[in-house]
Amino acid sequence: EPEVTQTPSHQVTQMGQEVILRCVPISNHLYFYWYRQILGQKVEFLVSFYNNEISEKSEIFDDQFSVERPDGSNFTLKIRSTKLEDSAMYFCASSRQGDAFFGQGTRLTVV
Amino acid sequence: RKEVEQDPGPFNVPEGATVAFNCTYSNSASQSFFWYRQDCRKEPKLLMSVYSSGNEDGRFTAQLNRASQYISLLIRDSKLSDSATYLCVVEPGNTGKLIFGQGTTLQVKP
């Protein structure tokens, strides 16, 4: 069964450092997303990406965040200068139309 | 008012019980509705889409009431493996952006 894969599964970084979270969406999917979940809280939308551009972003997705689809398979989320409050589980998701399928997540810990 | 609101629970039920979860949403223009399941420290997994006519998948039945902006999930004959957090999810427009509720925790006990 095709699945969304994310790397790394866990990333520890120092405050102020840049991190790149990587995702390989399901191959025939057209829409890509990043969500985050702070421990104990709900899943929050960050950004959606379609046709090689951002289609929608939330208030959380400020100038510190960026997304890229550098090639035909990868989809990345970059956080330029991490803050303590960026510590969360980051989920990548993809969909063809409608139902979104999530990767297993990257747990980001900022120290 | 929260965009998607759920009773967080927890719901503690014995095996074999029937349990119902409710959810309300604030945006009357919302297009699509889903129930996802999330196990502890895992990713959300799609359980089922929710249609106006109601839909059933085995022991699970989902219903949507657009007039009341209300979604429900019924689980019959609960199994131990049903223990998880159930997330009510709404797609407000046709962008694919999903809005998640806080989740309702279910614990099924032997």
Interface residues (C-beta under 8 A of the other chain):
Chain A: Y31 Y33 Y35 Q41 K42 V43 E44 F45 S48 Y50 S55 E56 M89 F91 A93 S95 G98 D99 A100 F101 F102 G103 Q104 G105
Chain B: S32 F34 Q38 R41 K42 E43 P44 K45 L46 S49 L87 T95 G96 K97 L98 I99 F100 G101 Q102 G103
